[in-house]
């Protein structure tokens, strides 16, 4: 039986990014792959807000891993644009959770990109997918997951 949980309280973050030369082509238009880097920055900031800090990930060797990305390019962004990305944790199942992103240009509020990513928590170096902790995302701290699952820490493998 598939356990599904729509997020009852909205968990979100906002991230601002500046478009630089290396994000664009010769015409000053943002490359499609640069949008995914912007989204990764926003997703990382949301993860930190949820208690999945770099230190916690390094210490536990549990990594949030993207397993699916859907992206719609709605309007181009250009060299020098200041963009804002709203990230929202939208739902979770036993092992997956979904984050949705909406990217806007701040100067005119034009929606540039929408994106949805499915993620899983993976214990490294084994590559083992872990069940989300009970109460996720409010129990998202990886220490909680380790205690609940008796997963070895760090280099104890």
C-alpha positions in Angstrom: 0.0 0.0 0.0 1.4 3.4 -1.0 1.7 5.8 1.8 1.3 9.4 0.6 1.5 12.6 2.5 0.7 16.0 1.1 2.4 18.7 3.1 -0.2 20.2 5.5 1.9 23.2 6.3 3.8 24.8 3.6 7.5 24.5 4.0 9.3 26.8 1.6 12.4 29.0 1.1 13.3 31.9 -1.2 16.6 32.1 -2.9 18.0 35.0 -5.0 20.5 34.4 -7.8 22.3 36.8 -10.1 22.8 35.8 -13.8 26.5 36.1 -14.7 28.4 35.8 -18.0 29.2 32.1 -17.5 25.4 31.4 -17.2 24.7 32.7 -20.7 25.4 32.2 -24.4 26.9 34.7 -26.8 23.6 36.5 -27.0 23.3 37.0 -23.2 20.5 34.4 -22.8 20.8 31.9 -19.9 21.7 28.4 -20.9 19.1 25.7 -20.1 21.6 23.9 -17.8 22.3 27.0 -15.7 18.6 27.0 -14.5 19.3 23.5 -13.0 22.3 24.9 -11.1 20.1 27.8 -9.8 17.5 25.2 -8.7 20.2 23.2 -7.0 21.3 26.2 -5.0 17.6 26.8 -4.0 17.1 23.1 -3.1 20.3 23.2 -1.0 19.1 26.2 1.0 15.7 24.5 1.6 17.5 21.4 2.8 19.5 23.4 5.2 16.3 25.0 6.5 15.0 21.4 7.1 18.0 20.4 9.1 19.9 18.7 6.4 23.1 20.8 6.8 26.4 20.1 5.0 27.9 19.1 8.4 25.0 16.7 9.1 25.3 15.1 5.6 29.1 14.8 6.0 28.8 13.3 9.5 26.0 10.8 8.6 26.8 10.0 5.0 23.0 10.3 4.2 22.5 12.4 1.1 19.3 13.8 -0.4 19.6 12.5 -4.0 17.5 13.8 -7.0 15.9 10.9 -8.7 13.6 12.8 -11.2 13.5 16.3 -12.6 10.7 17.9 -14.6 11.3 21.4 -15.8 9.4 23.9 -18.0 11.3 26.8 -19.5 8.6 29.6 -19.8 10.6 32.7 -20.6 14.3 33.4 -21.0 16.4 35.1 -18.4 19.3 37.3 -19.5 22.7 38.4 -18.4 22.5 40.6 -15.3 19.0 39.5 -14.3 18.3 39.1 -10.6 16.1 36.0 -10.1 14.2 34.7 -7.2 13.4 31.0 -6.7 10.6 29.9 -4.5 11.2 26.3 -3.3 8.3 24.3 -1.7 8.3 20.8 -0.2 5.0 19.5 -1.5 4.6 15.9 -0.7 6.2 12.7 0.5 5.8 8.9 0.4 7.6 6.2 2.2 11.0 6.9 0.5 10.4 9.9 -1.8 9.7 13.5 -1.4 8.9 16.2 -3.9 10.1 19.8 -4.1 8.6 22.3 -6.5 10.4 25.4 -7.7 9.1 28.6 -9.3 11.7 31.1 -10.7 10.8 34.7 -11.2 12.7 37.7 -12.6 12.6 40.3 -9.9 12.6 43.4 -12.1 9.3 42.6 -13.7 7.9 39.5 -11.8 7.9 37.4 -15.0 7.8 33.7 -14.2 10.8 32.2 -15.9 10.9 28.5 -15.0 8.8 25.9 -13.1 10.4 22.7 -11.9 9.5 19.7 -9.8 12.0 17.2 -8.4 11.6 13.9 -6.6 14.3 13.1 -4.1 15.2 10.2 -1.8 17.6 9.9 1.2 20.5 7.6 0.3 23.0 6.1 2.8 26.5 6.2 1.3 28.7 4.5 0.4 26.3 1.6 0.1 23.8 3.5 -2.1 20.9 2.2 0.1 17.7 4.2 -0.2 16.3 4.9 3.3 12.7 5.3 4.4 11.8 8.8 5.4 11.6 9.3 9.1 8.2 9.3 10.8 6.9 12.9 10.9 9.0 14.0 7.8 9.7 16.8 7.1 9.6 18.0 10.6 11.9 15.2 11.7 14.2 15.7 8.7 17.3 16.0 10.8 19.5 13.1 9.7 20.5 12.3 13.3 16.9 11.5 14.0 16.9 9.1 11.0 20.1 7.4 12.3 18.6 6.9 15.7 15.3 5.6 14.4 17.0 3.2 11.9 20.2 2.2 13.9 22.2 3.2 10.8 26.0 3.3 11.5 27.5 6.8 11.5 30.3 8.2 9.4 33.1 5.7 8.7 31.7 2.8 10.8 30.9 0.7 7.8 
